[in-house]
Amino acid sequence: MQDGEMCSHELEKLKTKATLMNMFSLGVVAIGLNNVRLGWMRHENTKKANREAERAAWERKIRREEMEGGRRDARDERYR
């Protein structure tokens, strides 16, 4: 065997190592994507809860004004 050549066993070992590194990299990417997905879901749930809380507060305000004899104006329709 000349200097700089590899036997088939060494070549197979390097290919296996490269394949394992590629699989490891894909695993890291998959974990990162899953974390992004979970973060987005948390964001969406928080946004939904805030909208519901705003709507409930607005409805309480409307009921309170109606009980006091106040009236709603056209701007109130945006919360429906």
C-alpha angles and dihedrals in degrees: 000000000000125000111275097027125113130215119234092256093057091045091052090048091054092047091051091049091050091049091051091050090051091050090048091051091050090050091053090050091049091052091049092050091048090052090051091050092049091047091051091050090052090049092050092048091050091048091050092049091050092050091050091048091049091049092048091049091049092049090050089051092050092049091048091051091047090051089051092048096255121142133224120241130210093270090068091069092076089073095058 
